[in-house]
Amino acid sequence: MKRAPSLARCSALLLPLLLAGCISFGPPPLSVGQTEAEVRAVMGVPTGRYSMPEGVTRLEYATGPFGRHTWMIDIGPDGRSRRVQQVLDWRNLAAFQQRAAGMSVDELLRELGRPGDRAHGGLRGGETWSYRYPTNNCLWFQVSIGADGKVIGAGDGIDPMCDVNDRARD
């Protein structure tokens, strides 16, 4: 008869995995001045790549539909990082909201990266792009895009993931 593994043994095996998971929630070890190769060694293949003024290339590292972080790293013509920023935070989104109207989809992508969700049938027949971001409230940031491909407006909305338990009670 085989013995079940002890609690201490299971804990010893699981602890490194749990710690690795916790460590991944912190900011990546990036700094200004790193080469693109160094950035890619830490972050992997970018989820987007955008041409910026003055020969700068912006690398996007979005964390997916449920992720709340998108890192933008600007690489100068010298091949070194000039800027490292997590763009999905309250301050950046509030500033974006003030200047968003009339922006093209290309500009939107360069500013916030790919959205976590896209829904057709937004204001004026366009789309609504939604971004989850770190907040203690059950919100996500939404950008309304008209059929002409221009941003109409932006602001917070209720994240539908929060309604899951509410719907189960109805």
C-alpha positions as CSV (number, residue, x, y, z in Angstrom):
1,M,0.0,0.0,0.0
2,K,1.3,3.4,-1.1
3,R,1.5,6.3,1.4
4,A,0.0,9.6,0.5
5,P,2.6,12.4,0.4
6,S,2.8,14.4,3.6
7,L,1.6,18.0,3.9
8,A,5.2,19.2,4.5
9,R,6.4,17.5,1.3
10,C,3.6,18.9,-0.8
11,S,4.2,22.4,0.6
12,A,7.9,22.1,-0.1
13,L,7.2,21.2,-3.7
14,L,4.5,23.9,-4.3
15,L,6.2,26.8,-2.5
16,P,8.7,27.6,-5.3
17,L,5.9,27.6,-7.9
18,L,3.8,29.9,-5.7
19,L,6.7,32.3,-5.2
20,A,7.5,32.4,-8.9
21,G,3.9,33.3,-9.6
22,C,4.0,36.2,-7.1
23,I,7.3,37.5,-8.5
24,S,5.8,37.7,-12.0
25,F,3.2,40.3,-10.8
26,G,5.9,42.9,-10.1
27,P,7.4,45.2,-12.7
28,P,9.8,43.6,-15.1
29,P,13.5,44.3,-14.5
30,L,13.9,47.0,-17.2
31,S,15.6,50.3,-17.2
32,V,16.4,53.1,-19.6
33,G,19.5,52.5,-21.6
34,Q,19.0,48.7,-22.2
35,T,19.4,47.5,-25.8
36,E,16.5,46.0,-27.7
37,A,18.1,42.6,-27.4
38,E,18.3,43.0,-23.6
39,V,14.6,44.0,-23.4
40,R,13.6,41.1,-25.6
41,A,15.7,38.7,-23.4
42,V,13.5,39.8,-20.4
43,M,10.2,40.4,-22.0
44,G,10.2,38.1,-25.1
45,V,8.6,38.9,-28.4
46,P,6.6,42.1,-28.4
47,T,2.9,42.0,-28.9
48,G,3.2,45.2,-31.0
49,R,5.8,47.3,-32.7
50,Y,5.1,50.9,-33.7
51,S,7.1,53.6,-35.5
52,M,7.3,56.8,-33.6
53,P,8.8,60.3,-34.5
54,E,12.6,60.9,-34.6
55,G,13.4,57.3,-35.5
56,V,12.1,55.8,-32.3
57,T,10.5,52.3,-32.2
58,R,7.9,51.6,-29.6
59,L,7.7,48.0,-28.4
60,E,4.3,46.9,-26.8
61,Y,4.1,44.1,-24.3
62,A,0.4,43.6,-23.6
63,T,-0.6,41.0,-21.0
64,G,-3.7,39.7,-22.7
65,P,-7.4,40.1,-22.4
66,F,-7.4,39.6,-18.6
67,G,-4.1,41.3,-17.9
68,R,-4.0,44.7,-16.4
69,H,-0.6,45.9,-17.6
70,T,0.7,47.0,-21.0
71,W,4.4,47.9,-21.1
72,M,5.6,50.3,-23.7
73,I,9.3,50.5,-24.3
74,D,10.7,53.2,-26.6
75,I,13.9,52.2,-28.4
76,G,15.9,55.1,-29.9
77,P,17.8,55.1,-33.2
78,D,20.9,54.2,-31.2
79,G,19.2,50.9,-30.3
80,R,18.8,51.7,-26.6
81,S,15.7,52.1,-24.5
82,R,14.6,55.7,-23.8
83,R,11.4,55.1,-22.0
84,V,9.8,52.2,-20.1
85,Q,6.2,52.8,-19.0
86,Q,3.2,50.7,-17.9
87,V,0.5,52.7,-19.8
88,L,-2.6,51.1,-18.2
89,D,-2.7,53.1,-15.0
90,W,-5.2,55.6,-13.6
91,R,-3.0,58.7,-14.3
92,N,-2.1,57.8,-17.8
93,L,-5.7,56.8,-18.7
94,A,-7.1,60.0,-17.2
95,A,-4.6,62.1,-19.3
96,F,-5.4,60.0,-22.4
97,Q,-9.2,60.6,-21.9
98,Q,-8.6,64.4,-22.1
99,R,-6.9,64.2,-25.5
100,A,-8.5,61.1,-27.1
101,A,-11.3,62.7,-29.2
102,G,-10.4,62.7,-32.9
103,M,-7.4,60.4,-32.5
104,S,-6.9,57.7,-35.1
105,V,-6.8,54.0,-34.3
106,D,-3.1,53.9,-35.1
107,E,-2.5,56.7,-32.6
108,L,-4.6,54.8,-30.0
109,L,-2.6,51.6,-30.5
110,R,0.7,53.6,-30.1
111,E,-0.7,55.1,-26.8
112,L,-2.5,52.2,-25.1
113,G,-1.7,49.1,-27.2
114,R,-4.0,46.4,-28.2
115,P,-7.3,46.2,-26.2
116,G,-8.3,43.3,-24.0
117,D,-11.7,43.3,-25.7
118,R,-13.3,44.7,-28.9
119,A,-17.0,45.0,-29.3
120,H,-18.8,46.0,-32.6
121,G,-21.8,48.3,-32.5
122,G,-20.4,51.1,-30.5
123,L,-21.4,54.7,-30.7
124,R,-22.1,55.8,-34.3
125,G,-21.8,52.3,-35.6
126,G,-18.1,51.8,-34.7
127,E,-16.4,49.7,-32.0
128,T,-15.7,49.9,-28.3
129,W,-12.2,48.9,-27.2
130,S,-11.8,47.9,-23.5
131,Y,-8.7,47.8,-21.4
132,R,-8.5,46.2,-17.9
133,Y,-6.2,48.2,-15.6
134,P,-5.1,48.0,-11.9
135,T,-8.0,49.3,-9.8
136,N,-9.8,48.3,-6.6
137,N,-13.1,49.0,-8.3
138,C,-14.7,46.7,-10.9
139,L,-14.0,48.9,-13.8
140,W,-12.3,48.8,-17.2
141,F,-11.3,51.7,-19.5
142,Q,-13.3,51.9,-22.7
143,V,-12.6,53.8,-25.9
144,S,-15.4,54.5,-28.4
145,I,-14.3,54.5,-32.0
146,G,-16.6,55.7,-34.8
147,A,-17.2,54.0,-38.1
148,D,-14.6,56.5,-39.6
149,G,-11.9,55.0,-37.4
150,K,-11.6,58.1,-35.2
151,V,-11.9,58.0,-31.4
152,I,-15.1,59.6,-30.2
153,G,-14.4,59.5,-26.5
154,A,-13.1,57.4,-23.6
155,G,-13.9,56.7,-20.0
156,D,-14.5,54.0,-17.3
157,G,-17.2,51.3,-17.6
158,I,-18.3,48.4,-15.5
159,D,-16.1,45.3,-16.3
160,P,-18.6,42.5,-17.2
161,M,-16.4,40.0,-15.4
162,C,-17.8,41.5,-12.2
163,D,-21.3,40.7,-13.1
164,V,-20.7,36.9,-13.2
165,N,-21.6,36.3,-9.5
166,D,-24.5,38.8,-9.7
167,R,-26.1,36.9,-12.7
168,A,-25.8,33.6,-10.8
169,R,-28.0,35.1,-8.0
170,D,-30.7,36.4,-10.3
